[in-house]
Amino acid sequence: MVQTSRKLTPREKRDVDIIRRLISSYFLIVRKNIQDSVPKAVMHNMVNYVKDHLQSELVGQLYVNEKVGDLLTESHVVAQKRDDAQKMLNALQSASSIISEISSSHM
């Protein structure tokens, strides 16, 4: 604190007090902003690290475990749905062909 040789007037004392309170409020705001920013920065760095390294790690684990064959096999449910869809497609194509023959013979 700086000492002066003269006494401060009441107005100067009031101004000094206001400035002190403003500075104190400013530092409280800055501290709060830093407290809020640090967890955000940490999470940002963690998320970016995971984003950058996750795919290579997963692909590496996929090939290390040699389960590629098991992972690429089609499930019985999907195979049944595919067979049903193929049968439906054949039936619809047959029906379309029959309708085309009927409409072309009546023209």
Secondary structure by P-SEA (a helix, b strand, c coil): cccccccccaaaaaaaaaaaaaaaaaaaaaaaaaaaaaaaaaaaaaaaaaaacaaaaaaaaaaaaccccccccccaaaaaaaaaaaaaaaaaaaaaaaaaaaaaaac
